[in-house]
Amino acid sequence: MSEIDFVRNVSLIIDQESPRTLQNYIIWRFIMSQIDNMPNRFRSIKQEFNKIFREITTERPRTITCATYVNNNMGFAVSKLYINKYIDKDARNQVRTIDEKIGYPDYLASNNVTKLENDYAEYKFDSSYVRNTLIIDQLNAKNNFRLLRKQVDRKTWSDYAPTTVNAFYFALYNDITFPAGFLQPPFFHKDVPKYLNYGGIGVVMGHEITHGFDDLGRHFDKDGNKISWWSNETINEFNKVLGSTSNFIEFDRAFGCKSGQVYLNEE
């Protein structure tokens, strides 16, 4: 648990508010979470809201919305197809010496689909899109509860599907993940000179490594336990640099945030 104070404060609010208020809040948050999956007459209300408050004037194409949803919720099934068609095994092998979680889990490259079928065995759908999204929400919650009070398996692949075009550092695991979707131009190409790959993928790797030593990573030890391991002197010096650096960071209005402090970990 990374935000203990937040959970404590929420517990205080729950004790203070009436059951009716809490029920109304939960129902409303549930409705808001499902707006994007509802018919257009509901989505259009949110779109009008986004135009005014977020200056988002267009809605994503339906094909992109559907593809993103399937990839987010059944990402490893999608990744199996993606890997078979687009990913060169040599590219993964060239990078694998850097970190264990490179490209994709081994079973996705195998002809044996038993694990994949078992993972999605409970995914049974009908013709209603909204009902299907609720089924997926229930299964996601069920899978999360299965992990409750169990020892963390640090070898398990993260929730991000191998099709993801990004890289990640996880403080709770103290590991870095480079999905297969990231191992392609312009970041990486198996047939270009090594110095180009060193620059392309190396700069991102270096960026992710620094997260283990930034204002987030300093709160987690090498095993992912929430323990502050910096000395007071280090914290004071870091905060001095932090205060100076934030004054030079400018953000476009599209980010919806004017505080440089918020994005310092990504700079």
KAPE-V903000 format. One record per run of one state. SS is the DSSP state (~ for helix, > for strand, _ for the rest). FROM is the first residue (numbers start at 1). TO is the last residue. If there is no record, write none. Layout:
ss=SS from=FROM to=TO
ss=SS from=FROM to=TO
//
This chain:
ss=_ from=1 to=3
ss=~ from=4 to=16
ss=_ from=17 to=18
ss=~ from=19 to=37
ss=_ from=38 to=39
ss=~ from=40 to=53
ss=_ from=54 to=61
ss=~ from=62 to=73
ss=_ from=74 to=74
ss=~ from=75 to=86
ss=_ from=87 to=88
ss=~ from=89 to=95
ss=_ from=96 to=101
ss=> from=102 to=103
ss=_ from=104 to=105
ss=~ from=106 to=109
ss=_ from=110 to=113
ss=~ from=114 to=119
ss=_ from=120 to=128
ss=~ from=129 to=146
ss=_ from=147 to=166
ss=> from=167 to=170
ss=_ from=171 to=174
ss=> from=175 to=179
ss=~ from=180 to=182
ss=_ from=183 to=193
ss=~ from=194 to=213
ss=_ from=214 to=216
ss=~ from=217 to=219
ss=> from=220 to=220
ss=_ from=221 to=225
ss=> from=226 to=226
ss=_ from=227 to=231
ss=~ from=232 to=246
ss=_ from=247 to=252
ss=~ from=253 to=255
ss=_ from=256 to=259
ss=~ from=260 to=266
ss=_ from=267 to=267
//
